[in-house]
Amino acid sequence: MKRSALLVSTAAIISLPAAVADPCAEFSTPSNTTSLIPSSPTDLNQYCYQCPSPEYAACVAEKDPLNDKHETSIGLSCPALGFTEYTSNDPVFVDAALYTAPKAAATSAADWNR
């Protein structure tokens, strides 16, 4: 089987098949930017997922096992929440842009909910 995408996370390394359909594609029409953010700085997955709509974010939150502890922030982009470094789009949820925070930006759980 040909492998074409590799997602590297602090939680896991997952090799994906070449043709993976976005399971949330039906909700990808942009309406109101919604971000899924780590609930605390100690979460293994420190990516902020910037989604095109609240429905898309809800779908990602439900179906992506790597972001089970993320909180939803409707109407705010990842950079507005302090996650200013764009990494890439998620290889499965292709309309979710992944951002990280600068290393020294967050020092407590309260920092994620500015």
Phi and psi in degrees as GROMACS dihedral restraints (atoms count N, CA, C in turn):
[ dihedral_restraints ]
;  ai    aj    ak    al  type     phi  dphi    fc
    3     4     5     6     1   -76.8    20    10
    4     5     6     7     1   134.1    20    10
    6     7     8     9     1  -111.9    20    10
    7     8     9    10     1   132.6    20    10
    9    10    11    12     1  -124.8    20    10
   10    11    12    13     1   -13.9    20    10
   12    13    14    15     1  -129.8    20    10
   13    14    15    16     1   145.9    20    10
   15    16    17    18     1  -134.5    20    10
   16    17    18    19     1   121.2    20    10
   18    19    20    21     1  -103.1    20    10
   19    20    21    22     1   122.4    20    10
   21    22    23    24     1  -110.5    20    10
   22    23    24    25     1   124.0    20    10
   24    25    26    27     1  -133.5    20    10
   25    26    27    28     1   162.0    20    10
   27    28    29    30     1   -69.3    20    10
   28    29    30    31     1   -19.5    20    10
   30    31    32    33     1   -87.0    20    10
   31    32    33    34     1   -35.5    20    10
   33    34    35    36     1  -164.0    20    10
   34    35    36    37     1   162.1    20    10
   36    37    38    39     1  -115.8    20    10
   37    38    39    40     1   122.3    20    10
   39    40    41    42     1  -123.2    20    10
   40    41    42    43     1   125.3    20    10
   42    43    44    45     1   -97.4    20    10
   43    44    45    46     1   128.6    20    10
   45    46    47    48     1  -110.2    20    10
   46    47    48    49     1   145.8    20    10
   48    49    50    51     1   -62.9    20    10
   49    50    51    52     1   160.0    20    10
   51    52    53    54     1   -59.8    20    10
   52    53    54    55     1   -40.2    20    10
   54    55    56    57     1  -116.0    20    10
   55    56    57    58     1    91.0    20    10
   57    58    59    60     1  -112.0    20    10
   58    59    60    61     1   121.3    20    10
   60    61    62    63     1   -80.6    20    10
   61    62    63    64     1   140.0    20    10
   63    64    65    66     1   -66.4    20    10
   64    65    66    67     1   115.4    20    10
   66    67    68    69     1   -69.5    20    10
   67    68    69    70     1    -8.1    20    10
   69    70    71    72     1  -114.7    20    10
   70    71    72    73     1    13.6    20    10
   72    73    74    75     1   -55.2    20    10
   73    74    75    76     1   -33.5    20    10
   75    76    77    78     1   -64.4    20    10
   76    77    78    79     1   -16.1    20    10
   78    79    80    81     1  -106.5    20    10
   79    80    81    82     1    13.9    20    10
   81    82    83    84     1   -84.5    20    10
   82    83    84    85     1    -1.0    20    10
   84    85    86    87     1   -66.7    20    10
   85    86    87    88     1   122.3    20    10
   87    88    89    90     1   -61.0    20    10
   88    89    90    91     1   131.6    20    10
   90    91    92    93     1  -137.9    20    10
   91    92    93    94     1   -50.1    20    10
   93    94    95    96     1  -154.6    20    10
   94    95    96    97     1   108.3    20    10
   96    97    98    99     1   -48.6    20    10
   97    98    99   100     1   131.5    20    10
   99   100   101   102     1  -133.7    20    10
  100   101   102   103     1   133.1    20    10
  102   103   104   105     1  -113.9    20    10
  103   104   105   106     1   143.3    20    10
  105   106   107   108     1  -107.6    20    10
  106   107   108   109     1   118.0    20    10
  108   109   110   111     1  -117.4    20    10
  109   110   111   112     1   150.1    20    10
  111   112   113   114     1   -58.7    20    10
  112   113   114   115     1   141.2    20    10
  114   115   116   117     1   -73.8    20    10
  115   116   117   118     1   -19.6    20    10
  117   118   119   120     1  -157.7    20    10
  118   119   120   121     1   161.5    20    10
  120   121   122   123     1   -66.9    20    10
  121   122   123   124     1   -10.1    20    10
  123   124   125   126     1   -95.2    20    10
  124   125   126   127     1    -3.0    20    10
  126   127   128   129     1   -60.5    20    10
  127   128   129   130     1   142.8    20    10
  129   130   131   132     1   -65.6    20    10
  130   131   132   133     1   -36.8    20    10
  132   133   134   135     1   -95.0    20    10
  133   134   135   136     1   104.4    20    10
  135   136   137   138     1   -97.8    20    10
  136   137   138   139     1    17.1    20    10
  138   139   140   141     1   -84.1    20    10
  139   140   141   142     1   141.2    20    10
  141   142   143   144     1   -94.7    20    10
  142   143   144   145     1   128.7    20    10
  144   145   146   147     1  -100.2    20    10
  145   146   147   148     1   112.7    20    10
  147   148   149   150     1   -94.9    20    10
  148   149   150   151     1   116.4    20    10
  150   151   152   153     1  -111.4    20    10
  151   152   153   154     1   153.8    20    10
  153   154   155   156     1   -75.8    20    10
  154   155   156   157     1   -16.2    20    10
  156   157   158   159     1  -155.9    20    10
  157   158   159   160     1   159.1    20    10
  159   160   161   162     1   -61.1    20    10
  160   161   162   163     1   -34.5    20    10
  162   163   164   165     1   -67.0    20    10
  163   164   165   166     1   -41.8    20    10
  165   166   167   168     1   -63.8    20    10
  166   167   168   169     1   -43.5    20    10
  168   169   170   171     1   -61.9    20    10
  169   170   171   172     1   -41.8    20    10
  171   172   173   174     1   -63.5    20    10
  172   173   174   175     1   -39.4    20    10
  174   175   176   177     1   -64.9    20    10
  175   176   177   178     1   -45.5    20    10
  177   178   179   180     1   -62.3    20    10
  178   179   180   181     1   -44.0    20    10
  180   181   182   183     1   -60.4    20    10
  181   182   183   184     1   -36.0    20    10
  183   184   185   186     1   -76.7    20    10
  184   185   186   187     1   -38.0    20    10
  186   187   188   189     1  -101.1    20    10
  187   188   189   190     1   -17.2    20    10
  189   190   191   192     1   -93.9    20    10
  190   191   192   193     1   111.3    20    10
  192   193   194   195     1   -68.2    20    10
  193   194   195   196     1   -15.2    20    10
  195   196   197   198     1   -83.4    20    10
  196   197   198   199     1    -6.9    20    10
  198   199   200   201     1  -129.2    20    10
  199   200   201   202     1    41.6    20    10
  201   202   203   204     1   -71.4    20    10
  202   203   204   205     1   -16.6    20    10
  204   205   206   207     1  -110.9    20    10
  205   206   207   208     1    14.9    20    10
  207   208   209   210     1   -81.1    20    10
  208   209   210   211     1   151.4    20    10
  210   211   212   213     1  -106.4    20    10
  211   212   213   214     1   152.6    20    10
  213   214   215   216     1   -95.7    20    10
  214   215   216   217     1   135.5    20    10
  216   217   218   219     1  -128.6    20    10
  217   218   219   220     1   100.7    20    10
  219   220   221   222     1   -80.9    20    10
  220   221   222   223     1   133.4    20    10
  222   223   224   225     1    88.4    20    10
  223   224   225   226     1    -0.9    20    10
  225   226   227   228     1  -122.8    20    10
  226   227   228   229     1   137.3    20    10
  228   229   230   231     1   -80.9    20    10
  229   230   231   232     1   163.7    20    10
  231   232   233   234     1   -59.8    20    10
  232   233   234   235     1   -45.6    20    10
  234   235   236   237     1   -59.7    20    10
  235   236   237   238     1   -34.8    20    10
  237   238   239   240     1   -66.4    20    10
  238   239   240   241     1   -21.4    20    10
  240   241   242   243     1   -97.2    20    10
  241   242   243   244     1     6.2    20    10
  243   244   245   246     1    99.4    20    10
  244   245   246   247     1    -1.4    20    10
  246   247   248   249     1   -96.1    20    10
  247   248   249   250     1    85.3    20    10
  249   250   251   252     1   -95.9    20    10
  250   251   252   253     1    -9.4    20    10
  252   253   254   255     1  -101.3    20    10
  253   254   255   256     1   104.5    20    10
  255   256   257   258     1   -68.5    20    10
  256   257   258   259     1   131.9    20    10
  258   259   260   261     1  -102.6    20    10
  259   260   261   262     1   -59.4    20    10
  261   262   263   264     1  -178.0    20    10
  262   263   264   265     1   178.8    20    10
  264   265   266   267     1   -89.2    20    10
  265   266   267   268     1   151.1    20    10
  267   268   269   270     1   -60.0    20    10
  268   269   270   271     1   137.0    20    10
  270   271   272   273     1   -70.8    20    10
  271   272   273   274     1   -20.5    20    10
  273   274   275   276     1  -101.2    20    10
  274   275   276   277     1   -52.0    20    10
  276   277   278   279     1   -92.6    20    10
  277   278   279   280     1    78.6    20    10
  279   280   281   282     1   -66.1    20    10
  280   281   282   283     1   -17.1    20    10
  282   283   284   285     1   -94.2    20    10
  283   284   285   286     1     7.3    20    10
  285   286   287   288     1   -99.6    20    10
  286   287   288   289     1   113.9    20    10
  288   289   290   291     1   -83.8    20    10
  289   290   291   292     1   134.9    20    10
  291   292   293   294     1  -101.6    20    10
  292   293   294   295     1   129.8    20    10
  294   295   296   297     1  -127.4    20    10
  295   296   297   298     1   153.7    20    10
  297   298   299   300     1  -123.7    20    10
  298   299   300   301     1   160.2    20    10
  300   301   302   303     1   -91.8    20    10
  301   302   303   304     1   148.8    20    10
  303   304   305   306     1   -56.1    20    10
  304   305   306   307     1   146.0    20    10
  306   307   308   309     1   -52.1    20    10
  307   308   309   310     1   -39.5    20    10
  309   310   311   312     1   -94.6    20    10
  310   311   312   313     1     5.5    20    10
  312   313   314   315     1   -71.4    20    10
  313   314   315   316     1   -41.2    20    10
  315   316   317   318     1  -113.2    20    10
  316   317   318   319     1   128.1    20    10
  318   319   320   321     1  -117.7    20    10
  319   320   321   322     1   -13.6    20    10
  321   322   323   324     1  -149.0    20    10
  322   323   324   325     1   166.3    20    10
  324   325   326   327     1   -58.8    20    10
  325   326   327   328     1   -32.2    20    10
  327   328   329   330     1   -63.2    20    10
  328   329   330   331     1   -27.3    20    10
  330   331   332   333     1   -63.7    20    10
  331   332   333   334     1   -29.1    20    10
  333   334   335   336     1   -71.2    20    10
  334   335   336   337     1   -22.4    20    10
  336   337   338   339     1  -111.7    20    10
  337   338   339   340     1    42.6    20    10
